[in-house]
Amino acid sequence: MGEGVHHFVPWQDRARCREYDPEIFFPEKGGSSREAKRICAECPVRIECLNYALRRDERYGVWGGMSERERRRLKRMAS
C-alpha cells in the first residue's frame, strides 16, 4: 500500500474492497484492473479512498476506482 507504513483511517471499515482478496487491487504489471474497478464503482467510500490515494501519492494499485496512471493524469489535469 504505497511506501512506508499504511495508516488505518475510519472510512476503510466501510470499503467494499475489505470483502475481497487484496491482490485484485494490485494487479501485476500488464494485468487487468477491471474487477477492482467494478468493485470500486459500487463502493460507498470510493471518493474518500481516491482522495486518500491522491494525498498520499499512492504509486501502486487501484484506489477509488483509478489506477496509478489514471491518478497521475488526474493530478496533472488539476494542476
Jmol script that loads the backbone (N, CA, C; Angstrom):
load data "model"
ATOM      1  N   MET A   1       0.825  -1.178   0.000  1.00  0.00           N
ATOM      2  CA  MET A   1       0.000   0.000   0.000  1.00  0.00           C
ATOM      3  C   MET A   1       0.872   1.245   0.000  1.00  0.00           C
ATOM      4  N   GLY A   2       1.580   1.457  -1.030  1.00  0.00           N
ATOM      5  CA  GLY A   2       2.436   2.623  -1.099  1.00  0.00           C
ATOM      6  C   GLY A   2       3.685   2.434  -0.272  1.00  0.00           C
ATOM      7  N   GLU A   3       4.477   3.453  -0.211  1.00  0.00           N
ATOM      8  CA  GLU A   3       5.717   3.379   0.542  1.00  0.00           C
ATOM      9  C   GLU A   3       5.461   3.748   1.989  1.00  0.00           C
ATOM     10  N   GLY A   4       6.226   3.182   2.885  1.00  0.00           N
ATOM     11  CA  GLY A   4       6.077   3.487   4.300  1.00  0.00           C
ATOM     12  C   GLY A   4       4.953   2.688   4.922  1.00  0.00           C
ATOM     13  N   VAL A   5       4.562   3.109   6.088  1.00  0.00           N
ATOM     14  CA  VAL A   5       3.538   2.415   6.857  1.00  0.00           C
ATOM     15  C   VAL A   5       2.159   2.864   6.402  1.00  0.00           C
ATOM     16  N   HIS A   6       1.267   1.898   6.246  1.00  0.00           N
ATOM     17  CA  HIS A   6      -0.117   2.208   5.891  1.00  0.00           C
ATOM     18  C   HIS A   6      -0.872   2.504   7.174  1.00  0.00           C
ATOM     19  N   HIS A   7      -1.517   3.652   7.235  1.00  0.00           N
ATOM     20  CA  HIS A   7      -2.277   4.045   8.416  1.00  0.00           C
ATOM     21  C   HIS A   7      -3.756   3.803   8.172  1.00  0.00           C
ATOM     22  N   PHE A   8      -4.403   3.138   9.126  1.00  0.00           N
ATOM     23  CA  PHE A   8      -5.832   2.870   9.027  1.00  0.00           C
ATOM     24  C   PHE A   8      -6.606   4.159   9.249  1.00  0.00           C
ATOM     25  N   VAL A   9      -7.609   4.378   8.437  1.00  0.00           N
ATOM     26  CA  VAL A   9      -8.495   5.526   8.610  1.00  0.00           C
ATOM     27  C   VAL A   9      -9.932   5.002   8.690  1.00  0.00           C
ATOM     28  N   PRO A  10     -10.806   5.684   9.443  1.00  0.00           N
ATOM     29  CA  PRO A  10     -12.143   5.157   9.734  1.00  0.00           C
ATOM     30  C   PRO A  10     -12.984   4.751   8.525  1.00  0.00           C
ATOM     31  N   TRP A  11     -12.919   5.470   7.425  1.00  0.00           N
ATOM     32  CA  TRP A  11     -13.750   5.117   6.277  1.00  0.00           C
ATOM     33  C   TRP A  11     -13.424   3.731   5.735  1.00  0.00           C
ATOM     34  N   GLN A  12     -12.234   3.228   6.012  1.00  0.00           N
ATOM     35  CA  GLN A  12     -11.840   1.921   5.485  1.00  0.00           C
ATOM     36  C   GLN A  12     -12.721   0.791   6.014  1.00  0.00           C
ATOM     37  N   ASP A  13     -13.356   0.983   7.157  1.00  0.00           N
ATOM     38  CA  ASP A  13     -14.283  -0.024   7.686  1.00  0.00           C
ATOM     39  C   ASP A  13     -15.454  -0.266   6.738  1.00  0.00           C
ATOM     40  N   ARG A  14     -15.817   0.742   5.959  1.00  0.00           N
ATOM     41  CA  ARG A  14     -16.972   0.648   5.066  1.00  0.00           C
ATOM     42  C   ARG A  14     -16.583   0.335   3.620  1.00  0.00           C
ATOM     43  N   ALA A  15     -15.315   0.163   3.360  1.00  0.00           N
ATOM     44  CA  ALA A  15     -14.839  -0.066   1.993  1.00  0.00           C
ATOM     45  C   ALA A  15     -15.213  -1.469   1.506  1.00  0.00           C
ATOM     46  N   ARG A  16     -15.742  -1.549   0.305  1.00  0.00           N
ATOM     47  CA  ARG A  16     -16.126  -2.845  -0.269  1.00  0.00           C
ATOM     48  C   ARG A  16     -14.921  -3.742  -0.494  1.00  0.00           C
ATOM     49  N   CYS A  17     -13.758  -3.173  -0.720  1.00  0.00           N
ATOM     50  CA  CYS A  17     -12.572  -3.986  -1.001  1.00  0.00           C
ATOM     51  C   CYS A  17     -12.188  -4.884   0.172  1.00  0.00           C
ATOM     52  N   ARG A  18     -12.654  -4.554   1.365  1.00  0.00           N
ATOM     53  CA  ARG A  18     -12.342  -5.372   2.542  1.00  0.00           C
ATOM     54  C   ARG A  18     -12.896  -6.787   2.399  1.00  0.00           C
ATOM     55  N   GLU A  19     -13.871  -6.967   1.526  1.00  0.00           N
ATOM     56  CA  GLU A  19     -14.516  -8.264   1.331  1.00  0.00           C
ATOM     57  C   GLU A  19     -13.804  -9.118   0.278  1.00  0.00           C
ATOM     58  N   TYR A  20     -12.741  -8.596  -0.322  1.00  0.00           N
ATOM     59  CA  TYR A  20     -12.080  -9.267  -1.442  1.00  0.00           C
ATOM     60  C   TYR A  20     -10.588  -9.454  -1.189  1.00  0.00           C
ATOM     61  N   ASP A  21      -9.998 -10.328  -1.973  1.00  0.00           N
ATOM     62  CA  ASP A  21      -8.558 -10.563  -1.922  1.00  0.00           C
ATOM     63  C   ASP A  21      -7.837  -9.280  -2.360  1.00  0.00           C
ATOM     64  N   PRO A  22      -6.919  -8.766  -1.549  1.00  0.00           N
ATOM     65  CA  PRO A  22      -6.200  -7.525  -1.897  1.00  0.00           C
ATOM     66  C   PRO A  22      -5.470  -7.596  -3.237  1.00  0.00           C
ATOM     67  N   GLU A  23      -5.099  -8.795  -3.670  1.00  0.00           N
ATOM     68  CA  GLU A  23      -4.368  -8.923  -4.934  1.00  0.00           C
ATOM     69  C   GLU A  23      -5.184  -8.414  -6.120  1.00  0.00           C
ATOM     70  N   ILE A  24      -6.507  -8.433  -5.995  1.00  0.00           N
ATOM     71  CA  ILE A  24      -7.369  -7.913  -7.061  1.00  0.00           C
ATOM     72  C   ILE A  24      -7.050  -6.441  -7.317  1.00  0.00           C
ATOM     73  N   PHE A  25      -6.707  -5.720  -6.265  1.00  0.00           N
ATOM     74  CA  PHE A  25      -6.495  -4.276  -6.351  1.00  0.00           C
ATOM     75  C   PHE A  25      -5.045  -3.903  -6.651  1.00  0.00           C
ATOM     76  N   PHE A  26      -4.188  -4.902  -6.712  1.00  0.00           N
ATOM     77  CA  PHE A  26      -2.774  -4.682  -7.005  1.00  0.00           C
ATOM     78  C   PHE A  26      -2.334  -5.664  -8.094  1.00  0.00           C
ATOM     79  N   PRO A  27      -2.909  -5.523  -9.310  1.00  0.00           N
ATOM     80  CA  PRO A  27      -2.561  -6.460 -10.383  1.00  0.00           C
ATOM     81  C   PRO A  27      -1.099  -6.311 -10.795  1.00  0.00           C
ATOM     82  N   GLU A  28      -0.552  -7.407 -11.284  1.00  0.00           N
ATOM     83  CA  GLU A  28       0.824  -7.361 -11.786  1.00  0.00           C
ATOM     84  C   GLU A  28       0.868  -6.438 -12.996  1.00  0.00           C
ATOM     85  N   LYS A  29       2.046  -5.931 -13.289  1.00  0.00           N
ATOM     86  CA  LYS A  29       2.214  -5.026 -14.430  1.00  0.00           C
ATOM     87  C   LYS A  29       1.638  -5.694 -15.680  1.00  0.00           C
ATOM     88  N   GLY A  30       0.766  -4.983 -16.355  1.00  0.00           N
ATOM     89  CA  GLY A  30       0.118  -5.513 -17.545  1.00  0.00           C
ATOM     90  C   GLY A  30      -1.144  -6.304 -17.246  1.00  0.00           C
ATOM     91  N   GLY A  31      -1.418  -6.562 -15.956  1.00  0.00           N
ATOM     92  CA  GLY A  31      -2.617  -7.301 -15.564  1.00  0.00           C
ATOM     93  C   GLY A  31      -3.848  -6.412 -15.601  1.00  0.00           C
ATOM     94  N   SER A  32      -4.995  -7.043 -15.540  1.00  0.00           N
ATOM     95  CA  SER A  32      -6.257  -6.307 -15.620  1.00  0.00           C
ATOM     96  C   SER A  32      -6.681  -5.752 -14.266  1.00  0.00           C
ATOM     97  N   SER A  33      -7.179  -4.536 -14.286  1.00  0.00           N
ATOM     98  CA  SER A  33      -7.724  -3.914 -13.078  1.00  0.00           C
ATOM     99  C   SER A  33      -9.248  -3.809 -13.173  1.00  0.00           C
ATOM    100  N   ARG A  34      -9.820  -4.462 -14.174  1.00  0.00           N
ATOM    101  CA  ARG A  34     -11.257  -4.370 -14.433  1.00  0.00           C
ATOM    102  C   ARG A  34     -12.097  -4.790 -13.226  1.00  0.00           C
ATOM    103  N   GLU A  35     -11.780  -5.924 -12.608  1.00  0.00           N
ATOM    104  CA  GLU A  35     -12.571  -6.393 -11.468  1.00  0.00           C
ATOM    105  C   GLU A  35     -12.478  -5.417 -10.296  1.00  0.00           C
ATOM    106  N   ALA A  36     -11.284  -4.913 -10.023  1.00  0.00           N
ATOM    107  CA  ALA A  36     -11.107  -3.946  -8.933  1.00  0.00           C
ATOM    108  C   ALA A  36     -11.947  -2.698  -9.191  1.00  0.00           C
ATOM    109  N   LYS A  37     -11.925  -2.210 -10.405  1.00  0.00           N
ATOM    110  CA  LYS A  37     -12.680  -1.003 -10.740  1.00  0.00           C
ATOM    111  C   LYS A  37     -14.185  -1.243 -10.642  1.00  0.00           C
ATOM    112  N   ARG A  38     -14.629  -2.449 -10.980  1.00  0.00           N
ATOM    113  CA  ARG A  38     -16.049  -2.793 -10.851  1.00  0.00           C
ATOM    114  C   ARG A  38     -16.463  -2.756  -9.385  1.00  0.00           C
ATOM    115  N   ILE A  39     -15.628  -3.310  -8.513  1.00  0.00           N
ATOM    116  CA  ILE A  39     -15.906  -3.304  -7.075  1.00  0.00           C
ATOM    117  C   ILE A  39     -15.916  -1.868  -6.557  1.00  0.00           C
ATOM    118  N   CYS A  40     -14.934  -1.092  -6.952  1.00  0.00           N
ATOM    119  CA  CYS A  40     -14.846   0.307  -6.517  1.00  0.00           C
ATOM    120  C   CYS A  40     -16.060   1.118  -6.955  1.00  0.00           C
ATOM    121  N   ALA A  41     -16.580   0.840  -8.136  1.00  0.00           N
ATOM    122  CA  ALA A  41     -17.706   1.612  -8.664  1.00  0.00           C
ATOM    123  C   ALA A  41     -18.927   1.534  -7.756  1.00  0.00           C
ATOM    124  N   GLU A  42     -19.047   0.454  -6.990  1.00  0.00           N
ATOM    125  CA  GLU A  42     -20.196   0.264  -6.100  1.00  0.00           C
ATOM    126  C   GLU A  42     -19.860   0.570  -4.645  1.00  0.00           C
ATOM    127  N   CYS A  43     -18.672   1.082  -4.387  1.00  0.00           N
ATOM    128  CA  CYS A  43     -18.210   1.298  -3.013  1.00  0.00           C
ATOM    129  C   CYS A  43     -18.721   2.630  -2.452  1.00  0.00           C
ATOM    130  N   PRO A  44     -19.254   2.610  -1.227  1.00  0.00           N
ATOM    131  CA  PRO A  44     -19.775   3.846  -0.632  1.00  0.00           C
ATOM    132  C   PRO A  44     -18.691   4.848  -0.230  1.00  0.00           C
ATOM    133  N   VAL A  45     -17.438   4.423  -0.185  1.00  0.00           N
ATOM    134  CA  VAL A  45     -16.358   5.335   0.223  1.00  0.00           C
ATOM    135  C   VAL A  45     -15.335   5.544  -0.899  1.00  0.00           C
ATOM    136  N   ARG A  46     -15.784   5.371  -2.137  1.00  0.00           N
ATOM    137  CA  ARG A  46     -14.879   5.490  -3.286  1.00  0.00           C
ATOM    138  C   ARG A  46     -14.180   6.848  -3.330  1.00  0.00           C
ATOM    139  N   ILE A  47     -14.906   7.924  -3.085  1.00  0.00           N
ATOM    140  CA  ILE A  47     -14.317   9.270  -3.146  1.00  0.00           C
ATOM    141  C   ILE A  47     -13.294   9.456  -2.029  1.00  0.00           C
ATOM    142  N   GLU A  48     -13.618   9.009  -0.817  1.00  0.00           N
ATOM    143  CA  GLU A  48     -12.670   9.109   0.298  1.00  0.00           C
ATOM    144  C   GLU A  48     -11.395   8.332  -0.014  1.00  0.00           C
ATOM    145  N   CYS A  49     -11.567   7.157  -0.608  1.00  0.00           N
ATOM    146  CA  CYS A  49     -10.428   6.311  -0.971  1.00  0.00           C
ATOM    147  C   CYS A  49      -9.551   6.996  -2.022  1.00  0.00           C
ATOM    148  N   LEU A  50     -10.180   7.544  -3.044  1.00  0.00           N
ATOM    149  CA  LEU A  50      -9.425   8.235  -4.087  1.00  0.00           C
ATOM    150  C   LEU A  50      -8.684   9.435  -3.517  1.00  0.00           C
ATOM    151  N   ASN A  51      -9.350  10.228  -2.700  1.00  0.00           N
ATOM    152  CA  ASN A  51      -8.693  11.385  -2.080  1.00  0.00           C
ATOM    153  C   ASN A  51      -7.515  10.956  -1.219  1.00  0.00           C
ATOM    154  N   TYR A  52      -7.677   9.874  -0.483  1.00  0.00           N
ATOM    155  CA  TYR A  52      -6.599   9.334   0.352  1.00  0.00           C
ATOM    156  C   TYR A  52      -5.387   8.983  -0.518  1.00  0.00           C
ATOM    157  N   ALA A  53      -5.636   8.279  -1.612  1.00  0.00           N
ATOM    158  CA  ALA A  53      -4.546   7.876  -2.505  1.00  0.00           C
ATOM    159  C   ALA A  53      -3.861   9.085  -3.131  1.00  0.00           C
ATOM    160  N   LEU A  54      -4.639  10.085  -3.504  1.00  0.00           N
ATOM    161  CA  LEU A  54      -4.054  11.287  -4.102  1.00  0.00           C
ATOM    162  C   LEU A  54      -3.206  12.053  -3.090  1.00  0.00           C
ATOM    163  N   ARG A  55      -3.705  12.187  -1.869  1.00  0.00           N
ATOM    164  CA  ARG A  55      -2.948  12.906  -0.827  1.00  0.00           C
ATOM    165  C   ARG A  55      -1.655  12.179  -0.475  1.00  0.00           C
ATOM    166  N   ARG A  56      -1.690  10.859  -0.450  1.00  0.00           N
ATOM    167  CA  ARG A  56      -0.517  10.074  -0.061  1.00  0.00           C
ATOM    168  C   ARG A  56       0.376   9.723  -1.249  1.00  0.00           C
ATOM    169  N   ASP A  57      -0.022  10.153  -2.430  1.00  0.00           N
ATOM    170  CA  ASP A  57       0.735   9.851  -3.644  1.00  0.00           C
ATOM    171  C   ASP A  57       0.976   8.345  -3.782  1.00  0.00           C
ATOM    172  N   GLU A  58      -0.104   7.563  -3.604  1.00  0.00           N
ATOM    173  CA  GLU A  58      -0.011   6.103  -3.742  1.00  0.00           C
ATOM    174  C   GLU A  58       0.438   5.767  -5.151  1.00  0.00           C
ATOM    175  N   ARG A  59       1.449   4.946  -5.263  1.00  0.00           N
ATOM    176  CA  ARG A  59       2.031   4.640  -6.569  1.00  0.00           C
ATOM    177  C   ARG A  59       1.646   3.276  -7.102  1.00  0.00           C
ATOM    178  N   TYR A  60       0.923   2.502  -6.319  1.00  0.00           N
ATOM    179  CA  TYR A  60       0.571   1.146  -6.735  1.00  0.00           C
ATOM    180  C   TYR A  60      -0.894   0.878  -6.461  1.00  0.00           C
ATOM    181  N   GLY A  61      -1.483   0.082  -7.300  1.00  0.00           N
ATOM    182  CA  GLY A  61      -2.822  -0.413  -7.049  1.00  0.00           C
ATOM    183  C   GLY A  61      -3.947   0.492  -7.508  1.00  0.00           C
ATOM    184  N   VAL A  62      -5.144  -0.059  -7.385  1.00  0.00           N
ATOM    185  CA  VAL A  62      -6.372   0.661  -7.710  1.00  0.00           C
ATOM    186  C   VAL A  62      -6.922   1.227  -6.418  1.00  0.00           C
ATOM    187  N   TRP A  63      -7.118   2.510  -6.393  1.00  0.00           N
ATOM    188  CA  TRP A  63      -7.673   3.228  -5.231  1.00  0.00           C
ATOM    189  C   TRP A  63      -8.801   4.105  -5.748  1.00  0.00           C
ATOM    190  N   GLY A  64      -9.967   4.010  -5.135  1.00  0.00           N
ATOM    191  CA  GLY A  64     -11.090   4.850  -5.553  1.00  0.00           C
ATOM    192  C   GLY A  64     -11.484   4.638  -7.003  1.00  0.00           C
ATOM    193  N   GLY A  65     -11.217   3.453  -7.514  1.00  0.00           N
ATOM    194  CA  GLY A  65     -11.597   3.129  -8.886  1.00  0.00           C
ATOM    195  C   GLY A  65     -10.629   3.595  -9.951  1.00  0.00           C
ATOM    196  N   MET A  66      -9.457   4.083  -9.542  1.00  0.00           N
ATOM    197  CA  MET A  66      -8.484   4.578 -10.518  1.00  0.00           C
ATOM    198  C   MET A  66      -7.125   3.902 -10.332  1.00  0.00           C
ATOM    199  N   SER A  67      -6.493   3.600 -11.463  1.00  0.00           N
ATOM    200  CA  SER A  67      -5.138   3.049 -11.439  1.00  0.00           C
ATOM    201  C   SER A  67      -4.134   4.160 -11.136  1.00  0.00           C
ATOM    202  N   GLU A  68      -2.913   3.772 -10.899  1.00  0.00           N
ATOM    203  CA  GLU A  68      -1.860   4.763 -10.624  1.00  0.00           C
ATOM    204  C   GLU A  68      -1.709   5.714 -11.810  1.00  0.00           C
ATOM    205  N   ARG A  69      -1.740   5.190 -13.004  1.00  0.00           N
ATOM    206  CA  ARG A  69      -1.615   6.018 -14.213  1.00  0.00           C
ATOM    207  C   ARG A  69      -2.774   7.013 -14.303  1.00  0.00           C
ATOM    208  N   GLU A  70      -3.984   6.544 -14.022  1.00  0.00           N
ATOM    209  CA  GLU A  70      -5.149   7.437 -14.071  1.00  0.00           C
ATOM    210  C   GLU A  70      -5.068   8.515 -12.996  1.00  0.00           C
ATOM    211  N   ARG A  71      -4.561   8.155 -11.823  1.00  0.00           N
ATOM    212  CA  ARG A  71      -4.405   9.158 -10.754  1.00  0.00           C
ATOM    213  C   ARG A  71      -3.355  10.197 -11.131  1.00  0.00           C
ATOM    214  N   ARG A  72      -2.267   9.766 -11.741  1.00  0.00           N
ATOM    215  CA  ARG A  72      -1.237  10.714 -12.195  1.00  0.00           C
ATOM    216  C   ARG A  72      -1.822  11.696 -13.196  1.00  0.00           C
ATOM    217  N   ARG A  73      -2.597  11.181 -14.142  1.00  0.00           N
ATOM    218  CA  ARG A  73      -3.229  12.028 -15.158  1.00  0.00           C
ATOM    219  C   ARG A  73      -4.182  13.028 -14.499  1.00  0.00           C
ATOM    220  N   LEU A  74      -4.963  12.561 -13.532  1.00  0.00           N
ATOM    221  CA  LEU A  74      -5.892  13.434 -12.812  1.00  0.00           C
ATOM    222  C   LEU A  74      -5.144  14.554 -12.091  1.00  0.00           C
ATOM    223  N   LYS A  75      -4.030  14.213 -11.444  1.00  0.00           N
ATOM    224  CA  LYS A  75      -3.242  15.232 -10.736  1.00  0.00           C
ATOM    225  C   LYS A  75      -2.668  16.262 -11.706  1.00  0.00           C
ATOM    226  N   ARG A  76      -2.212  15.805 -12.870  1.00  0.00           N
ATOM    227  CA  ARG A  76      -1.678  16.740 -13.873  1.00  0.00           C
ATOM    228  C   ARG A  76      -2.762  17.688 -14.361  1.00  0.00           C
ATOM    229  N   MET A  77      -3.956  17.158 -14.590  1.00  0.00           N
ATOM    230  CA  MET A  77      -5.065  17.990 -15.066  1.00  0.00           C
ATOM    231  C   MET A  77      -5.478  19.009 -14.010  1.00  0.00           C
ATOM    232  N   ALA A  78      -5.355  18.644 -12.744  1.00  0.00           N
ATOM    233  CA  ALA A  78      -5.772  19.527 -11.650  1.00  0.00           C
ATOM    234  C   ALA A  78      -4.760  20.637 -11.377  1.00  0.00           C
ATOM    235  N   SER A  79      -3.525  20.451 -11.829  1.00  0.00           N
ATOM    236  CA  SER A  79      -2.510  21.479 -11.522  1.00  0.00           C
ATOM    237  C   SER A  79      -2.317  22.457 -12.652  1.00  0.00           C
TER     238      SER A  79
END
end "model"
wireframe off; spacefill off
backbone 0.3
color backbone group
